[in-house]
């Protein structure tokens, strides 16, 4: 079964940057598209960004457009999320997975991002 391992989270001040990584066990090209999701405290998990096999991208959260960049390395079986100009409202646990979600979906352990001064 495919597994996802997220890393790169941490505590950062507002305006700072982080780069999240998602290591995929197996061939990332198996999936038509991959995605980053996030879940803030007390809120439901939401879709943040999608990248398809060919590198096409889509950002589903308006507030991250222009600040976040999703990318993938099909040889390293790794996906990334570059996050710049971070805001306190970006605080969440970030997960990577496939898009659209499997039934049942497969989730990694997530990586905590905390934006605070």
Secondary structure, 3 states (H helix, E strand, C coil): CCCEEEECCEEECCCCCEEEEEEECCCHHHCCEEEEEEECCCCCCEEEEEEECCCCEEECCHHHCCCEEEEEECCCCEEEEEECCCCHHHCEEEEEEEECCCCCCCCCCCEEEEECC
